Amino acid sequence: MRATYHHLTLSAAIPRRLEADPDALVRAVEELHEARMLWLARAEEYAAQRRAEKRAGRRAAANPRPWWLRSWWEGPNRAWYDAPFRHPPLGLPEYVRRQNAILDGADLPGCPACGDERPPVSNSSGHGWVELCRACAWVLAPCPCGQRHRVVPDTPINWTGIWRRAHMSDDGTPNPHWPAV
């Protein structure tokens, strides 16, 4: 939710003061709606497939579970909860299409979330190293201990500031002084 909200404020250019551009909310809702329609179609296909598998006697779901059924804690997008501004630069519909393609077995280049092909960046877990996508902080190689760890952002960001769109200016452009505001 946090990374999605941050993404939408940027992609729809939602200004700090909504009165400056009320159509920004419409743009955000349209992007969300398109991604939701793609997700719903895929979720309905998956539900029908699981019902057929259960009728055939296969009770256990395939692992890994589809991307929309993973909790934020167990998924490789854990960093998006800790650092919600480190999300894929793709639009939400493009992200959903990419995740669906991977679910279908496509071997897409680069980061599974955003496609970035640059070398990963290492992030300390306190006793080991986690390899993160340079663009979106997707966990490319988890900690050797097998545990999920909190990803601490380089610059601590207050969620309240993101919620209030402190990262945006009054005209809908990114605030050049954020996060020092």
ABEGO torsion letter per residue (X at the ends): XAAAAAAAAAAAGBBABAAABAAAAAAAAAAAAAAAAAAAAAAAAAAAAAAAAAAAGBABBBOBBBAAABBAAABAAAAAAABAABBBABBAAAAAAAAAAAAAGBBBBEBAAAGBABBBBBBBAGABBBBBBAAAGBBABBBAAGBBBBBBBABBBBAAAAAAGAABBAAGBBBAAOAAX
